[in-house]
Amino acid sequence: MEHEQSRRLGKQRRKRCVILIVIVALIVIVIIAVVLGLTLRQKKSEFESTFFSRCEKFNQYDCKKVWDAFEQAYVNKDPCNVPVEAYDPLIAEVPFKLDCNKTMFWSKTKDVVHGFTAKRSDCFVTLEDTLLGSVLDGLTWCGKEGSKGTFTTGCPKWSECVNNPVRSFWNRASAAFADVACGDVTAMLSGSINTPFNPTSAFASVEVPRFNASRVKNLNVVMVIQKNNISNCTDPSLKNLTQTLDTGITFSCKDVSESRIQECGAKPEIACGACW
Ligand code: N1C
């Protein structure tokens, strides 16, 4: 009898013990899920919040719509298989509208150009001064097959595969930006490198071939000259540029020191046309 009672008691205790273990396990699982969910969401939202805060500076757009059009280009896709056309819906959502004579292109002169246009938006507009260029400038992103997320690490490097989401974006956006260029177009090239007009650059391979003589009148190259410059407007690579240009577009080139560009940026009283 006593034996029977202690056996029942033991059984009950074991049962309680099992229930307790199951409850503790469940609590641990829930905590892990919450922590994982929060950390994963935080990573995603860092990129997303940069995108949104930059987008919101341009008042006239619905940033949620822009984000959705952007995401569909690469989310849930192999990050080495995002072609330039994947961004067509994004470009359609935010078409470039440009003032003629103010479009500014560049190659290997990013910092000088942006230092200048940030202060003289009355004179020139680069792709990074537009909504699409500005929200993604300097960022890295990609998707993964079977995931709804946007990743900022573990993305293919620029040279790893041609059809990566970042490269395809810049090629698509550059093409659209060049398509709407009109009137007198300006490009800042670098006198500090051997080949200022490099066929592998986006400027040479994507933008120049799309300048259309029915809209673009003249391309003016501003050759940025630093102290130890190796190239200038006489550089042979510029011959390839004139050969790539649509017939009917005239070409000019001017060597301008970096310090003069900075001076023009610092002095709004200098008229745009008098900078160089
Ligand atoms: O290859 P590039 O220059 O000649 O491209 C510059 C050219 C500009 O005129 C822009 O309109 O192409 C457009 N463009 C960008 O606007 C841009 N913003 C940021 C091309 N690339 C851009 N980036 C990044 O700079 C991009 O991720 C890539 O790595 C560089 C290309 O710069 P580059 O070789 O000096």
Boltz pocket constraint, residues with backbone or C-beta under 6 A from the ligand:
constraints:
  - pocket:
      binder: B
      contacts: [[A, 104], [A, 105], [A, 106], [A, 107], [A, 108], [A, 109], [A, 110], [A, 127], [A, 128], [A, 133], [A, 137], [A, 138], [A, 158], [A, 166], [A, 170], [A, 174], [A, 177], [A, 200], [A, 201], [A, 202], [A, 203], [A, 204], [A, 207]]
      max_distance: 6.0
